[in-house]
Amino acid sequence: MSFCVEIKNELAELKTKGCCKTSLIYGFALFGRSFSAKRICLQTENEKTAKSYASLLSSVYGVDVDIRCGGGKCPTYIAEVGSEFDRLKILASVDFGIYDKSIYNDIFYRECCKQSFIRGAFLACGHLSDPNKSYRVDFYIKNEALAKEFSLFLAEHLIESHISKCGNGFRVYIKKNEMIVNLFAVMGASAVSLKYIETSVIKSFNNKSNRAINCDNANINRTVMASKKQRDAIEFLIKNERLESLPEELKKVAKLRMENPELSLKQLAGISPDSLTVSGLNHRLKRIMEIYEEVKKIKE
Ligand SMILES: [Zn+2]
């Protein structure tokens, strides 16, 4: 089950307080596509959302709401008020009116009602991306004026969002992880929120350890390069019969390097028979490199 389905399931099944019911319906109505005398319906890919919308309208207005399921692989659920009489009944009770370019604030009695409105908006037109891929919540909104108002409304709840054009409409999107977590808190999605935070913590931990691995790889590359140069120099000295004439301590280090091409300086010092320090070993290897340079110069 995707995170988006999970959060919608959780939000759809939350208990709604009496004072919040109209605000929740308002969220559905304003951000769903159809709320007029001709048609009152909600189309959603989430079955529980369709059921919650239907039972909300039935309980508040005493109307019948049908739920149908269409579509093949990706089913779509349509909750619709079939009778015109019922639709008019709802519209007569909706004294706030549905003007689709702004948010009618007088409808909200308390803070909880505003939060329910945001929940309705998310259920009607919201989408949560998989946190394993990206941190993102999108609200698909039909016009720019409403998108701007909604973005401000979210800002009042300390949720930072942005707006972009999307097809014929607009998209209000949230892309910061902590802002998404704020949104969950405002909507009351505590179970999914915990799981989401867990996933994002694991993801950022993995990112950090990937960076550490990259860093290790860079160190390994440096070790390999340095070892290769040293071994080339030693082989050159052997070929030119100069190694045997070197002081004993340099010969030992040359042998050590040739026998352990993959080891870093530190590791090499660790296994050196004379218990060399890293800087002692480094000094001897540098000495070998200098002799190599001198011999090479003469040979050229
Ligand atoms: Zn309320």
Residues whose N, C-alpha, C, O or C-beta is under 5 A from the ligand:
A	BS01	ZN	C19 C20 R110 C112 C113
